[in-house]
């Protein structure tokens, strides 16, 4: 998934579906903006990424969600 930024409710739904599509032992590769992007956007307003912090990723939060979905 590339830049798959969704609201919290949709994100959980999409991640659950993606995990169902994976073969046992398969990998999900996801690229997205982290919550640190907000700090960068303040210094560089031209920078991309969602402005809504709910749509940004936090590695620990993502690990927890995906662990629950397994």
C-alpha positions as CSV (number, residue, x, y, z in Angstrom):
1,X,0.0,0.0,0.0
2,X,1.4,3.4,-0.9
3,X,0.1,6.5,0.9
4,X,-2.9,4.7,2.2
5,X,-4.2,7.4,4.6
6,X,-7.7,6.8,5.9
7,X,-9.7,7.8,8.9
8,X,-9.2,5.5,11.9
9,X,-12.4,3.5,11.3
10,X,-11.7,2.9,7.6
11,X,-8.1,2.2,8.3
12,X,-8.9,-0.7,10.6
13,X,-11.4,-2.1,8.1
14,X,-8.8,-1.9,5.2
15,X,-6.0,-3.4,7.3
16,X,-8.2,-6.2,8.4
17,X,-9.1,-7.0,4.7
18,X,-5.5,-6.8,3.7
19,X,-4.5,-9.2,6.4
20,X,-7.2,-11.6,5.1
21,X,-5.7,-11.5,1.6
22,X,-2.2,-12.4,2.8
23,X,-1.0,-16.0,2.6
24,X,0.3,-17.5,5.8
25,X,3.7,-16.0,6.4
26,X,3.0,-13.3,3.8
27,X,4.1,-9.6,4.2
28,X,2.2,-6.4,4.0
29,X,4.4,-3.5,2.8
30,X,2.9,-0.1,3.6
31,X,4.3,3.3,2.9
32,X,2.7,6.3,4.5
33,X,3.4,9.6,6.4
34,X,4.2,9.3,10.1
35,X,2.8,11.6,12.8
36,X,6.2,13.4,12.7
37,X,5.2,14.8,9.3
38,X,3.1,17.4,11.1
39,X,6.3,18.9,12.6
40,X,7.9,18.9,9.2
41,X,4.9,20.6,7.6
42,X,5.1,23.4,10.1
43,X,8.6,24.2,8.9
44,X,7.9,23.4,5.2
45,X,4.2,24.1,4.4
46,X,4.7,22.8,0.8
47,X,5.3,19.3,2.1
48,X,2.8,16.7,1.3
49,X,0.8,14.3,3.4
50,X,-2.5,14.5,5.2
51,X,-3.0,17.5,7.6
52,X,-5.3,15.4,9.8
53,X,-3.2,13.7,12.5
54,X,-5.7,10.8,12.7
55,X,-4.7,9.8,9.2
56,X,-0.9,9.7,9.9
57,X,0.9,6.6,11.0
58,X,2.7,5.8,14.3
59,X,4.8,2.7,14.1
60,X,3.9,1.4,17.5
61,X,0.2,2.0,16.9
62,X,0.4,0.2,13.6
63,X,2.2,-2.8,15.1
64,X,-0.5,-3.1,17.7
65,X,-3.4,-2.9,15.2
66,X,-1.8,-5.5,12.9
67,X,-1.0,-7.8,15.8
68,X,-4.7,-7.7,16.8
69,X,-5.8,-8.5,13.3
70,X,-3.6,-11.6,12.9
